[in-house]
Every structure is written in structure tokens, then in C-alpha cells.
Amino acid sequence: AAPGDEARVRAGTASLYRDEVSRLKSIRRDLHAELVADPPLSKVRAAMIHAAAGQADDLDRVANWYSTSPVPFGLPPRDRSLTTVVAIDRANVLLDAELRRVGLRPRRPPELPRYRSADQILAALNRIADGPTGTTIVVSSRAGPLLVDIDANRINPAAPAAAVTLFGSSTVIVRRGYVVLGGANANEAAEWAIPQDLQGPPRLLGDAVEAVPAVDPSGVWLHRLDGSVIEVDAQVHVLAGPATLPAGSFLRAAIDAGLVLVSSDGHTVSVWNPASGTTVRTITTQSAGQPAAAMGDTVVWWQDTTIPSVTVGSNLVQIVHLTTVSTGRDRRVVTPASSQPCGAGWSISPDGTKVASTWCVNSPTSDFAYAPGIIDLASGRLNLGPVTASTPEPSRIDWSPRGDRIFITNSPDLLTYHLGSATVEHLRLHHLEVLASAVVAT
């Protein structure tokens, strides 16, 4: 089970308790139906009926507790009260005495029946997701990289050599035919390529401060330790560069017009052409940090203002901007009341029409809560999804290949939200600690 499965677990628990209540009632009916003329045996039967009735009542109370909504405060009632314990002990004493009287040995208790009422719930809890997603995900964990085929309900670990080299990776980037993993083990600068099925040997791409997906689906840009950038493929063939970045700049994304850079203080975001070494456009000098998302002709970024605010988070209002690089057109996303943009790794949908985002919101049930938000790029309109409690903030959002749901990395958990759904679902990954993840395009 995962967070969010509480109601399902309670329903399954209640149904199993009621199965046992039904069995006890059946035993009582059988005991009542027995014709017993011997007074001592009649006393044993009466004691057994009384004990079975007490136990059934106790279990029925427990089942009702698990069925109550909203969830009652505190612990469930005891499944065997002191009165029932006394009744069962008395029945056992009388039965033992009667067996000795007639010279019989106790028979081995019959095998308990297997209750089936919770089978559907148990089957659901053993699935990674509640329904089909059409998605396979590469997950980085403390145990190494894993390939999670959600619909097949299968988690495949990487080949042993890759698991040893790449366990604990903080970067996961899916490219055509391979995956880039980096920040693993003690060598946080090394970036590696490995086949998408994770079964081949890893190939070192190079040491880098940062790695970002290139516009070419086969390439990846590396911000190297010497301040230069270079685009390579899985075989370490050079596709573009190397080029030396402007002093104090850090690589954050690659779009059609060039590379998205951010200054060392996080305030200036610009688009830079690595072929000519010139700035194509300065997006802003008032950024709150790294750009939230970038793809095609769009850069999504946050602006910090000094306006006092009573909304969640810091006492700065953060404004989300949508900038079209080719024209310089900039639009602001209207921030809903009592919410602020938060998290990292926002992403633009495969068809380039929507932005997946997360927003910190006020919640009466949690000190920290957020909601997924879908921004329509054409209109700039934001639609917030359901609120979910979480700590810490999400670190990455990915789109499914069909563009109908998003996957949110919120270490140690991985969540999914189907657009328009009433809930955010935790994927059941058998207690894996998810460090990073990325969707495999199909």
C-alpha cells in the first residue's frame, strides 16, 4: 500500500473481520442445531455458544470502526474483549474436563478457511498504479537504476555493472535509445549513458556540472568543468560545440534558439547561441532562480517581487512568466489566492501546448501541501488539481507520452496525476526510495 490507499486498506480490513463474524455465526448455528441430552455436554455447548457470540460481537465492533467515515480518532477497539477472554477460557476448561471424563483426546483444529472478500482490494494494492498509464519510467534509487513498466506491473533492475556504477544517481535524462544518469556515488560530476532497458554497460559521456536534453532527441548538452558546453550522443560523438559559456553562466536548458543560461546570482535568464557565441535574447534580470521549464520557443520563469504577501511560503510574491523567445512577448500567469509556485523541474507537454507545474497551497490538514497545476500556453490560464500533503517540495515533473497525465518526483515517492482527476495517486513501488526519475518515450 501507498499513501492514499488508506480508505481501501480500511475497507479490506473491515471485510475480513466481517468474514470471521460470519464464520462464528455459522458455528453458533451448528452448535444450536446439535441434539445434546447429556447435561455436562449441554453445559459445554452453552459455554461455546456464549464465547462465540462474544467474539463475534467484538469483531463486529472492529469491523464497524474500520467502516466509519470520517476515520475515528485513536485506535480501533480490541478484537477480543476481557469478557470474551473469560468466556473462551471457561469454554476451554469445560471442554477439557469433558474430554477427560469420556477418555478422548483433543482433535487437531481444522484448517481455517481462506477469506476471499478482500481479494480484489489486495490485487489492487499489489499493482503499481490503479489503471493503465501507457508509461514506462526510469527510476534512480539507492539500490541503483530501475525500469518501471507501470502497466505490466513490473520493476526491472539495471544490469549489475550499471547498478554498481550508477546507484544513487541524482540526474535521469531519457534520450532516443539511451538514458543519461549522473551524480552517482562519490563522483557527482560524471555523466553516463546506458541503454533504455538498463541492461547494457554504462558509457562515460564526461564530467559535467550540468547535463540537459538537447533539441536533437539523440543528443545531450554537458556543461563541463572548464566552463565549456558540448553536445554529444550515446557514443560520445560530438554533435555541437565545444563552446565556452559567458563568465558566471550556468546551463539550464536547450531550446530551438539556443541554450538557456542563468547567471550565478540566479537573477538573469538569457538565451545564448553556442555556434555564434552571442546572446539571442535576455529573458529577464528579475528571475527567482533557474527557469522553471523551457522547450521549443518558450521559457517559463518565476519573478520575485518585494510585495508583502500573506500567501503560503516566503513573504515574497512569485509571479510565473511565459516568454516567447522569438518575439520577446511576455505574459503573466494569474496566481490563485493563497498559493504560490513551488517545486522544481516543471515541464512542457510533448505537443508544446501545456506546462505541468506545482503550487504550494494553504491546507487545514497539513503544514505543507501542494497541488499540481496545468498551464495552457495559448491562454496562460492555470487549472489547479487536487491538493496533496507532502514534504519536501516536488523536484521534477514529467509528462506521459500521450500527454494525458503527469508524473511527479517527490523523493522518496513518485506520484501521478491524470488531468482532470479528483486525486493525485502515489505509485506503489515496494518501498523504493525514488531519488530521480524520467518517463521513457514510446
PECORBEL-V610014 format. One record per backbone hydrogen bond with DSSP energy under -1.0 kcal/mol. CO is the residue of the C=O (numbers start at 1). NH is the residue of the N-H. Records with the same first field share a line. If there is no record, write none. Layout:
# PECORBEL-V610014
CO=NH, NH
This chain:
# PECORBEL-V610014
2=5
5=9
6=10
7=11
8=12
9=13
10=14
11=15
12=16
13=17
14=18
15=19
16=20
17=21
18=22
19=23
20=24
21=25
22=26
23=27
24=28
25=29
26=30
27=31
28=32
29=33
38=42
39=43
40=44
41=45
42=46
43=47
44=48
45=49
46=50
47=51
48=52
49=53
50=54
51=55
52=56
53=57
54=58
55=59
56=60
57=61
58=62
59=63
60=64
61=65
62=66
63=67
81=85
82=86
83=87
84=88
85=89
86=90
87=91
88=92
89=93
90=94
91=95
92=96
93=97
94=98
95=99
96=100
97=101
98=102
99=104
116=119
118=122
119=123
120=124
121=125
122=126
124=127
128=428
135=150
136=440
137=148
138=438
139=146
140=435, 436
141=144, 168
145=158
146=139
147=156
148=137
149=154
150=153
154=149
156=147
159=163
160=164
161=165
162=166
166=169
167=185
171=182
173=180
175=178
178=175
179=194
180=173
181=192
182=170, 171
186=188
189=208
190=183
191=205, 206
192=181
193=203
194=179
195=198
198=159
203=193
206=191
210=223
212=221
216=219
217=176
219=214
220=232
221=212
222=230
223=209, 210
224=227
227=245
228=224
229=243
230=222
231=239, 240
232=220
233=236
237=233
240=231
243=229
246=249
250=262
253=260
258=255
259=272
260=252, 253
261=270
262=250
263=266
267=287
268=263
269=283, 284
270=261
271=280, 281
272=259
273=277
278=273
281=271
284=269
293=300
295=298
296=256
297=325
298=295
299=323
300=292, 293
301=321
302=288
303=319
317=305
319=303
320=333
321=301
322=331
323=299
324=328
329=324
331=322
338=362
340=360
345=397
347=356
349=352
353=377
354=349
355=375
356=347
357=373
358=342
359=371
360=340
368=390
369=361
370=388
371=359
372=385
373=357
374=383
375=355
376=380
381=376
383=374
388=370
394=344
396=409
398=407
400=403
404=419
405=400
406=417
407=398
408=415
409=395, 396
410=413
412=434
413=410
414=427
415=408
416=425
417=406
418=421
425=416
427=429
429=432
436=140
438=138
